[in-house]
Amino acid sequence: MKWLFILLISLLLLLQYKLWVDDGGLPEVLHLQNEVELAKKNKIDLQERNNSLDAEVTDLKKGLEAIEERARSELGMVGKDETFYQIISTPEDNHSE
């Protein structure tokens, strides 16, 4: 009976060691859960970015307004019935303040 008790206690200690310290134990499980949470947050951020880019692509494919807006801001486009005025300041104008 004494040997059975020692065997059971030894088995319990071995299982506790595997649970708390060994590979695949509780600390590793907690670490993996944290990594999963970070990956989920990263996935949500990337999905939002993809949705934004998808909406921009749709605007560029279907709407001329988005193309015109880009042409005006990036290329300096002027409309058919518009007049372009460029005001150039001289160095004296900058120092008169």
C-alpha angles and dihedrals in degrees: 000000000000091000091051091053092049090047092051093047090049091049091049092051091048092051091047090051091052091048098050107027115014127087111284091028130129098284091054092048091052091048091051091048090055090050091051091052091050091048091051092052091048090049092052091050091050092047090053090049091049091049090051092049091046091053090050092050090049090051091050093048098045109022126064090196093071092048091048091048091053092046091052096047100038104028103027095242118187121204125240097258096033130101121219117220121187117193115202118193121212123225090253090057091055093053098045093084 
